[in-house]
Amino acid sequence: MLSRRDVLKTAAAMPALLQAQSPNDTVRVAVIGVGNRGSYDLKNILKVPGVKVVALCDLDTERLDKAKALVSATASGEPATYTDFRKMLDERKDIDVTIIATPVDTHKMIAIDALEVGTSVYCEKPMATTPQDVRLMVAAAKSAKGVFQAGFQLRHDPRRRRSIEFIHSGGIGDVLFLQGYRHTGDLPHDTPWYFDRTRSGDNIVEQACHILDLFTWTVGKHPLRAFGSGGINFFKNDPPGRTTMDNYAVIYEFPDDLRLEFSHIYFDPPGFSGVKERVFGAKGAIDLATATWMERDKKGEIKLDVPDAAEDSTYLSLAAFIDNARAHKTPLNNAESAAMSTMVAMLGRKAIYEKRVVRWEEL
Ligand SMILES: NC(=O)c1ccc[n+]([C@@H]2O[C@H](COP(=O)([O-])OP(=O)(O)OC[C@H]3O[C@@H](n4cnc5c(N)ncnc54)[C@H](O)[C@@H]3O)[C@@H](O)[C@H]2O)c1
């Protein structure tokens, strides 16, 4: 039997959050990486009730100062700042949750360390750049005291969530085919790691993972195999040293003879640009992003009723994260689901790079 001293010792060794589960307790947040995405996550986490941002970390001190000023101007007060995330995790014993928004190739190292010191982790998508790193992160999340949630915030987007619930409840009948595309201009050229496939995982992993996550959630299973083709046809050596594709198309085969087709183009003229996430079923087809569906034999669109449609998916995802961390609940976008979606993107990438049909078991 544990003595009172042992119980106190164990409690002292536990992360602060596990001792503070009341919904009224303040959740203390650290953000690592306050660049494009991290600063947006920061703005949103500051809106979540019961949250205090206690520490910020970035290699770039200008960004760090800007983020510090943003936090200091709120009720959260002045946060501590760090340029070394390891030092921050070692020094601060008051961090309940860590938000990670650094380049993809750093996720594994930072997320595992943040989980190991006992904080709950919200790590931006995709999980990592390689299947090996994804597996290490899933293992770390499994044995962690805190919860792990991935930044696949579109699972919290009210329209997409409603659409997928509608599909799961049989609204469009048996799912027969999924089709997605993302046709846009190029990514901002002032962020070099976006164009280095060893750092980003290439565009299918870093960018398309959102849509592939929605489709994987829709189907509820991973694909059996994939094939595809892609390359750099327009932005050759632009920016200099570019190794990421500027166009590709991929087809996945799921169990039950179900197919998913996805294409991604970065040289679309603005008028042609767009993002589509469509699911075709036996009774009709639905557009996930607008929660609009059409019945097979009837004319006219049907808009699903989405009462909270105007809510921002990033805010909802982060608010859910705080709730999950407090109550130790499994997130909708948890390590396993995020791993599967990231690996779906990696399956397509391998098929494209190796110009052959690649099976799931080969990852
Ligand atoms: N969920 C979404 O919709 C969404 C949107 C955009 C980006 N993202 C993801 O967010 C992450 C960051 O992307 P971004 O566009 O903000 O990139 P970014 O380059 O703008 O920001 C990354 C920041 O991390 C900092 N950094 C790098 N290594 C670090 C380290 N070891 N310790 C501390 N700070 C470090 C950089 O200095 C930079 O400020 C990526 O995983 C990306 O895929 C998600």
PDBQT file of the ligand as one rigid body, heavy atoms in Angstrom, charges set to zero:
ROOT
HETATM    1  N1  LIG A 401      -3.314  23.438 -39.519  1.00  0.00    +0.000 N 
HETATM    2  C1  LIG A 401      -3.133  24.227 -40.560  1.00  0.00    +0.000 C 
HETATM    3  O1  LIG A 401      -4.065  24.597 -41.267  1.00  0.00    +0.000 OA
HETATM    4  C2  LIG A 401      -1.749  24.690 -40.876  1.00  0.00    +0.000 A 
HETATM    5  C3  LIG A 401      -1.536  25.790 -41.703  1.00  0.00    +0.000 A 
HETATM    6  C4  LIG A 401      -0.222  26.187 -41.975  1.00  0.00    +0.000 A 
HETATM    7  C5  LIG A 401       0.839  25.471 -41.434  1.00  0.00    +0.000 A 
HETATM    8  N2  LIG A 401       0.575  24.383 -40.642  1.00  0.00    +0.000 N 
HETATM    9  C6  LIG A 401       1.676  23.607 -40.043  1.00  0.00    +0.000 C 
HETATM   10  O2  LIG A 401       2.262  24.382 -39.000  1.00  0.00    +0.000 OA
HETATM   11  C7  LIG A 401       3.661  24.112 -38.901  1.00  0.00    +0.000 C 
HETATM   12  C8  LIG A 401       4.440  25.409 -39.049  1.00  0.00    +0.000 C 
HETATM   13  O3  LIG A 401       4.192  25.970 -40.320  1.00  0.00    +0.000 OA
HETATM   14  P1  LIG A 401       4.336  27.540 -40.592  1.00  0.00    +0.000 P 
HETATM   15  O4  LIG A 401       3.705  27.789 -41.887  1.00  0.00    +0.000 OA
HETATM   16  O5  LIG A 401       3.898  28.292 -39.405  1.00  0.00    +0.000 OA
HETATM   17  O6  LIG A 401       5.926  27.671 -40.735  1.00  0.00    +0.000 OA
HETATM   18  P2  LIG A 401       6.830  28.957 -40.363  1.00  0.00    +0.000 P 
HETATM   19  O7  LIG A 401       8.156  28.715 -40.961  1.00  0.00    +0.000 OA
HETATM   20  O8  LIG A 401       6.089  30.203 -40.703  1.00  0.00    +0.000 OA
HETATM   21  O9  LIG A 401       6.925  28.891 -38.777  1.00  0.00    +0.000 OA
HETATM   22  C9  LIG A 401       7.694  27.930 -38.096  1.00  0.00    +0.000 C 
HETATM   23  C10 LIG A 401       8.370  28.628 -36.931  1.00  0.00    +0.000 C 
HETATM   24  O10 LIG A 401       9.047  27.638 -36.160  1.00  0.00    +0.000 OA
HETATM   25  C11 LIG A 401      10.300  28.197 -35.744  1.00  0.00    +0.000 C 
HETATM   26  N3  LIG A 401      11.203  27.082 -35.433  1.00  0.00    +0.000 N 
HETATM   27  C12 LIG A 401      11.826  26.244 -36.297  1.00  0.00    +0.000 A 
HETATM   28  N4  LIG A 401      12.542  25.322 -35.612  1.00  0.00    +0.000 NA
HETATM   29  C13 LIG A 401      12.362  25.587 -34.293  1.00  0.00    +0.000 A 
HETATM   30  C14 LIG A 401      12.831  25.003 -33.105  1.00  0.00    +0.000 A 
HETATM   31  N5  LIG A 401      13.667  23.947 -33.111  1.00  0.00    +0.000 N 
HETATM   32  N6  LIG A 401      12.460  25.544 -31.920  1.00  0.00    +0.000 NA
HETATM   33  C15 LIG A 401      11.642  26.640 -31.886  1.00  0.00    +0.000 A 
HETATM   34  N7  LIG A 401      11.156  27.233 -32.976  1.00  0.00    +0.000 NA
HETATM   35  C16 LIG A 401      11.500  26.710 -34.177  1.00  0.00    +0.000 A 
HETATM   36  C17 LIG A 401      10.748  29.061 -36.912  1.00  0.00    +0.000 C 
HETATM   37  O11 LIG A 401      11.691  30.020 -36.523  1.00  0.00    +0.000 OA
HETATM   38  C18 LIG A 401       9.424  29.661 -37.368  1.00  0.00    +0.000 C 
HETATM   39  O12 LIG A 401       9.146  30.902 -36.759  1.00  0.00    +0.000 OA
HETATM   40  C19 LIG A 401       3.935  23.059 -39.973  1.00  0.00    +0.000 C 
HETATM   41  O13 LIG A 401       3.795  21.786 -39.433  1.00  0.00    +0.000 OA
HETATM   42  C20 LIG A 401       2.829  23.290 -40.983  1.00  0.00    +0.000 C 
HETATM   43  O14 LIG A 401       2.534  22.161 -41.756  1.00  0.00    +0.000 OA
HETATM   44  C21 LIG A 401      -0.670  24.015 -40.327  1.00  0.00    +0.000 A 
ENDROOT
TORSDOF 0
